[in-house]
Amino acid sequence: MAPPGYDDGLLARKIIKAENLTSFMICQDEKKIGCISIDFYRREVAYFCIVSEYHQQGIGTCVWKIIEQMYGSNEWVVETPDYSLKNHAFYEKLGFAKIGETVYSETAKSYVFEKIDRAKLTREKVKKLVKEQPDFMRLLKIIDDLSLQDAWIVAGTVRNYLWNVLSKSNELDVTTDIDVAFYDKDIPYEKNQEIQDELMKKYPDFNWEVKNQVYMHIHNSNTSVYKSSRDAVYHYPEKCTSIALRINKGEIDVFCPYGLEDIEHFVVSPTSYIMSDRERIKLYNERQKTKKWNEKYSRLSIILAKMEK
C-alpha cells in the first residue's frame, strides 16, 4: 500500500501547493502531462509524476536532466512507495541508490533513494570546512546570538571562503563584506542600518552588511516580495552566490538550491531565475563587468547570460 494520499491524488495536490516547494508543470505540445516538485532546502524530489500514457518515451529522463542542469546533479533524495518497482528502476537508472525506508503503517511504507557522489563537494564537506575555520564559526555564533528571525551568513562570504579553501587557503576574507540575511516583516527597512552599526561597534574586525530580505526583492527586476531568507537566496544572480549557512539547534545548516558544482569548479553562471527575464539578464551581465572576481580567482570561468530567441 502507498503512503496516505498517494493513490487518490490528495498528496500530489498538497505537495504542489506547499510554499516550501518549487513546482513545474511538464508539458508536451501545450498539454499538461505531469509535474515535478522540488524541496531545495533538503534537495529532495518531493513529487515527480508523468501521465501513464506518456511513459516509456524518455520524458522523465529528459525532465530530470533539465533539473540537474538548472539545480546541480549531486545530492538529491527521493521517496517512493515500496511496491512501485518501475519507479525504483527509473531512479536507479538516473543514478539513485536505495538507502532506507519509511514505514507509515503495517501495510504502507516507502523506500528512500539518494543520489550523491561523496568525492565531490557536498554539504557535509562544507560543514566540516566551516567548523575548521574559527573566524567563520565565530561569525555564525554571533548571528545566532542576535536572535534575528531566519538569519543566515550568505552569498560572497560563504562562496569566497570555499574558493579560498579550494585554492589551498583556509582563510576567511575579512576585508570584504560579511553578508547577513534575515527575514522579519516587523522590522522596518531603516532598522537595517541600526543593526549593522551595532554589529560594527561590537565586532569592528568584520565589515558587516546586514539586509532584511523582506525588502530586497526590489533589486531584482519584475520580482515579487520574497517569502523567506531562503527564497531570497534562491533568487540571487549566480548559482555560486546562492548559498547560505546558519546555526540551527546547535548544528550547521547549508542551503544551496543550485548545488555546489559551480563553486567546486570555479564557475560563475546565472541562475534559472535570472534567465527567465530579459531585464534580469541585462543586470546580471552588467554585474559581472563590475565584480572582477577573476582578478582574485584566476581559475574562474565567467558565463554571461543570453536570452534564447
C-alpha positions in Angstrom: 0.0 0.0 0.0 1.2 3.5 -0.8 1.7 6.3 1.8 -1.6 8.1 2.8 -2.9 10.3 -0.1 -0.6 8.9 -2.7 -3.0 6.9 -4.9 -6.0 9.3 -4.7 -4.1 12.4 -5.6 -4.5 14.2 -2.3 -0.8 14.1 -1.6 0.0 15.5 -5.0 -2.4 18.4 -4.6 -1.0 19.1 -1.1 2.6 19.0 -2.3 2.1 21.3 -5.3 0.5 24.0 -3.1 3.2 23.8 -0.4 5.1 27.0 0.0 8.4 25.3 0.7 8.4 23.6 -2.7 9.0 24.8 -6.2 6.8 23.0 -8.7 7.0 22.8 -12.5 4.3 21.5 -14.9 5.6 19.1 -17.5 4.0 19.8 -20.9 4.1 18.3 -24.4 2.5 20.2 -27.3 1.0 22.6 -24.8 -0.7 19.7 -23.0 0.0 19.2 -19.3 1.3 15.7 -18.8 3.0 15.7 -15.5 4.6 17.7 -12.6 7.8 17.8 -10.6 8.1 19.5 -7.2 11.5 20.2 -5.5 12.3 21.0 -1.9 15.6 22.9 -2.3 16.3 23.0 1.5 16.5 19.2 1.6 17.4 18.9 -2.1 14.5 16.4 -2.3 12.3 15.4 -5.2 9.0 15.8 -3.3 6.9 14.7 -6.2 7.5 13.5 -9.8 4.7 12.2 -11.9 4.0 11.8 -15.6 0.6 10.6 -17.0 0.8 6.9 -17.7 0.1 7.1 -21.4 3.4 9.1 -21.8 5.5 6.6 -20.0 8.4 4.8 -21.8 9.1 7.8 -24.0 12.2 9.1 -22.2 10.2 12.1 -21.0 11.1 11.5 -17.3 14.8 11.2 -18.1 14.7 14.3 -20.1 13.0 16.3 -17.4 15.5 15.1 -14.8 18.4 16.1 -17.0 16.9 19.6 -17.2 16.5 19.7 -13.4 20.2 18.8 -12.9 21.3 21.4 -15.5 19.4 24.0 -13.6 20.0 22.9 -10.0 23.0 20.7 -10.0 23.5 16.9 -10.3 24.7 16.0 -6.9 23.0 15.4 -3.5 19.4 14.5 -4.3 16.9 12.4 -2.3 13.5 10.9 -3.2 10.9 8.8 -1.5 8.7 6.4 -3.5 6.3 3.6 -2.5 7.9 0.2 -1.9 5.7 -1.5 -4.5 6.5 0.9 -7.3 9.1 -1.2 -9.0 9.1 0.9 -12.1 9.8 3.9 -10.0 12.7 2.1 -8.3 14.2 1.1 -11.7 13.7 4.7 -13.0 15.5 6.3 -10.2 18.3 3.7 -10.2 18.7 4.5 -14.0 19.2 8.2 -13.0 22.0 7.2 -10.6 20.0 7.0 -7.3 20.6 4.2 -4.8 18.3 2.9 -2.1 19.4 4.0 1.3 16.4 3.2 3.6 12.7 3.0 4.1 9.9 4.9 5.8 7.1 3.0 7.5 3.7 4.7 7.7 1.7 1.7 8.9 1.8 -2.1 8.9 0.7 -2.0 5.2 2.1 1.2 3.9 5.8 2.1 3.5 8.1 3.7 1.0 11.8 3.4 0.0 14.2 6.3 0.2 16.7 6.7 -2.7 19.7 9.1 -2.7 22.0 10.4 -5.5 25.3 11.6 -4.1 28.9 11.5 -5.1 30.9 12.0 -2.0 34.1 12.6 -3.9 32.6 15.9 -4.9 32.0 19.0 -2.8 29.0 18.2 -0.6 27.1 19.9 2.2 28.7 17.7 4.8 32.1 18.7 3.5 31.1 22.4 3.6 30.1 21.9 7.3 33.4 20.3 8.1 35.4 23.1 6.4 33.4 25.7 8.2 33.9 24.0 11.6 37.7 24.0 10.9 37.7 27.8 10.4 37.5 29.6 13.8 36.6 33.0 12.3 33.7 31.6 10.4 32.4 29.7 13.4 32.6 32.9 15.3 30.5 34.7 12.7 27.8 32.0 12.8 27.6 32.2 16.6 27.4 36.0 16.6 24.5 35.9 14.2 22.8 33.1 16.1 23.1 35.0 19.3 21.4 38.1 17.7 18.1 36.1 17.6 17.1 37.7 14.3 14.4 35.8 12.5 15.5 33.5 9.7 19.1 34.8 9.9 22.0 33.4 7.7 25.5 34.1 6.6 25.1 34.2 2.8 26.5 34.8 -0.7 30.0 36.0 -1.1 31.1 35.4 2.4 30.4 31.7 2.0 31.4 31.4 -1.6 34.7 33.2 -1.3 35.7 31.1 1.8 35.1 27.9 -0.2 37.0 29.2 -3.2 39.9 30.1 -0.8 39.8 26.5 0.6 39.8 25.1 -2.9 42.7 27.4 -3.7 44.6 25.8 -0.8 43.9 28.5 1.8 41.9 28.2 4.9 41.5 31.9 5.4 38.2 33.8 5.8 38.5 37.1 3.8 37.6 39.7 6.4 38.5 42.6 4.1 35.2 42.1 2.2 31.6 42.4 3.4 30.2 39.8 5.8 26.8 39.2 4.2 24.0 38.6 6.6 20.4 37.9 5.5 17.4 37.8 7.8 13.7 38.0 7.3 11.4 39.9 9.6 8.3 41.8 8.4 8.1 43.6 11.7 11.5 45.3 11.3 11.3 48.4 9.1 13.9 48.9 6.3 15.6 51.7 8.2 16.4 49.4 11.1 18.9 47.5 8.9 21.4 50.2 9.3 21.0 50.3 13.1 21.6 46.5 13.3 24.6 46.8 11.1 26.0 49.8 13.0 25.6 47.9 16.3 27.5 44.9 14.9 30.2 47.2 13.6 30.6 48.8 17.0 30.6 45.4 18.9 32.7 43.5 16.3 34.8 46.0 14.4 37.1 43.4 12.9 34.4 42.4 10.4 32.8 44.5 7.6 29.1 43.8 8.2 26.4 44.1 5.6 23.0 43.2 7.1 19.9 43.1 4.9 16.3 42.3 5.8 15.2 40.2 2.9 11.6 41.4 3.2 12.7 44.5 1.1 15.4 43.0 -1.1 13.2 41.9 -4.0 13.4 45.5 -5.3 16.9 44.8 -6.5 15.6 42.1 -8.9 13.6 43.2 -11.9 10.0 42.0 -12.1 10.2 40.2 -8.7 7.6 39.6 -6.0 8.3 40.1 -2.3 10.4 37.2 -1.0 8.7 34.7 1.3 11.8 34.0 3.4 15.6 34.3 3.5 15.9 31.0 1.6 13.5 32.3 -1.0 15.8 35.4 -1.4 18.9 33.2 -1.8 17.1 31.2 -4.5 16.7 34.5 -6.4 20.3 35.5 -6.2 22.0 36.2 -9.5 24.7 33.5 -9.7 24.5 29.8 -8.8 27.8 30.1 -6.9 26.4 33.0 -4.9 23.2 31.2 -4.0 24.5 29.7 -0.7 23.7 30.3 2.9 24.8 29.0 6.3 23.4 29.2 9.8 23.5 27.5 13.2 20.2 25.7 13.7 19.7 23.9 17.1 23.5 23.7 17.5 24.2 22.3 14.1 25.2 24.0 10.8 22.6 24.3 8.1 23.7 24.6 4.5 21.3 25.8 1.9 22.4 25.6 -1.7 19.4 25.4 -4.1 21.6 25.2 -7.2 24.0 22.7 -5.8 27.7 23.2 -5.2 29.2 22.3 -8.6 29.7 25.9 -9.7 31.7 26.6 -6.5 33.7 23.4 -6.8 34.6 24.1 -10.4 35.1 27.9 -10.1 32.3 28.7 -12.4 30.1 31.9 -12.4 26.8 31.2 -14.2 23.3 32.7 -14.0 20.5 31.0 -12.1 17.5 29.8 -13.9 15.5 32.7 -12.3 17.8 35.2 -14.0 17.5 33.5 -17.3 13.7 33.9 -17.3 13.6 37.7 -17.7 15.4 40.0 -20.2 15.9 42.8 -17.7 17.4 40.4 -15.2 19.8 39.1 -17.8 20.9 42.6 -18.6 21.5 43.4 -14.9 23.4 40.1 -14.4 25.7 40.8 -17.3 26.4 44.3 -16.1 27.1 42.9 -12.6 29.8 40.6 -14.0 31.6 43.5 -15.5 31.8 45.3 -12.2 32.7 42.5 -9.8 36.1 41.5 -11.3 36.2 38.3 -9.3 38.6 36.7 -11.7 41.3 39.2 -10.6 41.4 37.4 -7.3 40.4 33.9 -8.5 42.2 33.3 -11.8 40.6 29.9 -12.3 37.2 31.4 -12.7 35.1 30.8 -15.8 32.5 33.6 -16.0 29.5 32.7 -18.2 27.4 35.6 -19.4 23.7 35.2 -19.9 22.0 35.1 -23.2 18.2 35.1 -23.7 17.0 32.4 -26.0 15.3 33.6 -29.1 
